[in-house]
Amino acid sequence: MTTAIVIIYQKGKREEPYHKVMVDHQTDPIVLETEKFGRIKVSHNEDPGGRAYAEVNGLVFSAKPDFNYEIQLNTDSYLSIQHERVER
């Protein structure tokens, strides 16, 4: 099974993110209303080894478990989607 970690952070400050959300296939979608980024929705599909999704102001980003995803949102902010394998 995988847990997805979605991080939104300022360039050079990944260890001090603006937002950090963890989801897996049993987690309901998490919605954050933020001043800087607007509406952020983080979710995971129902498959334990499936995709994670991050929606930021209507733009949807997704990543498979074996693929870590990172994109620049604006001049100084980044979005990262990572997966960690966990045993239950």
C-alpha positions in Angstrom: 0.0 0.0 0.0 1.2 3.6 -0.6 0.6 6.8 1.2 0.8 10.0 -0.9 2.4 13.1 0.5 1.5 16.4 -1.2 3.6 19.4 -0.3 3.4 23.0 -1.4 6.5 24.9 -0.5 8.5 28.0 -1.2 11.7 27.7 -3.3 14.5 26.6 -1.1 12.3 25.9 1.9 11.0 22.4 1.3 11.5 21.5 5.0 9.1 24.4 6.0 6.2 23.9 3.6 3.2 26.1 3.3 1.0 23.0 3.2 1.6 19.3 3.7 -1.2 16.7 3.3 -1.0 12.9 3.5 -3.7 10.7 1.9 -4.1 7.1 1.0 -6.9 5.0 -0.6 -9.0 5.1 2.6 -8.8 8.9 3.1 -11.7 11.1 2.1 -10.6 14.0 -0.1 -9.1 16.9 1.9 -9.9 20.4 0.9 -8.0 23.5 2.1 -9.1 27.1 1.4 -5.9 29.1 1.3 -5.2 32.8 0.9 -2.1 32.3 -1.2 -3.1 29.4 -3.4 -6.9 29.4 -3.3 -8.7 26.1 -3.1 -6.5 23.0 -2.7 -8.0 19.5 -2.9 -5.9 16.4 -2.2 -7.2 12.9 -2.9 -6.2 9.4 -3.7 -8.1 6.8 -5.9 -9.6 3.7 -4.2 -6.8 1.4 -5.3 -4.2 0.9 -2.5 -1.4 1.2 -5.1 -3.1 3.9 -7.1 -2.7 7.6 -8.1 -2.7 10.6 -5.9 -4.3 13.9 -7.0 -3.8 17.5 -6.1 -6.1 20.2 -7.5 -4.9 23.8 -7.1 -7.4 26.4 -8.3 -8.9 24.1 -10.8 -5.6 22.6 -12.2 -5.3 18.9 -11.4 -1.9 17.2 -11.0 -1.5 13.5 -10.4 1.2 10.9 -9.8 1.5 7.2 -9.8 3.2 5.4 -6.9 6.5 4.9 -8.7 6.7 8.4 -10.0 7.3 11.4 -7.8 6.0 14.6 -9.3 7.1 18.2 -8.9 5.9 21.4 -10.6 6.5 25.1 -10.2 3.2 26.8 -9.4 4.4 30.4 -9.6 7.6 32.4 -9.4 8.6 31.0 -6.0 6.3 28.1 -5.1 6.3 24.4 -5.9 4.0 21.5 -5.6 5.4 18.0 -4.9 3.5 14.7 -4.9 5.5 11.7 -3.4 4.5 8.2 -2.5 5.8 6.2 0.5 5.2 2.4 0.7 3.7 1.4 4.1 3.0 -2.0 5.5 -0.2 -2.6 7.4 
